[in-house]
Amino acid sequence: MIDARRLLLAAALLAAPLFPAAPAEARGGVSFGVGIGTGYPYYPAYPYDPFPYAYSVPVVPAVPYVAPYPAYAPPARPLGQACYAGAYICPLERAAPAGDACACPARGGQSAWGRVGG
């Protein structure tokens, strides 16, 4: 009987260094102090959403958008009223009713007479 005890003690002492090398399991849970637990680990809830493991691929159009060319527009007319005197068109210095007589400066310091346009 003593030989069996010595043999068991020797085997236990030789195997003792191997026990800490085994992988350990993390055991959480709620215990009531007498060894009676809930049976499942208890982890507190995260205060924020967990980190996503993958992000979705952004949607990229197959053909990039090219803006159309602007349509042709004739040059803008001068704001306000104008005097139309044959081949001459000049802006009026002061407002006048449409169809009234007006004059534009012409070549040689002369005046070209015309009508106020609307």
QUIJOGI-V422673 format. One record per run of one state. SS is the DSSP state (~ for helix, > for strand, _ for the rest). FROM is the first residue (numbers start at 1). TO is the last residue. If there is no record, write none. Layout:
# QUIJOGI-V422673
[[SS,FROM,TO] [SS,FROM,TO]]
This chain:
# QUIJOGI-V422673
[[_,1,1] [~,2,19] [_,20,30] [>,31,31] [_,32,36] [>,37,37] [_,38,81] [>,82,85] [_,86,87] [>,88,91] [_,92,100] [>,101,105] [_,106,106] [~,107,109] [_,110,110] [>,111,117] [_,118,118]]
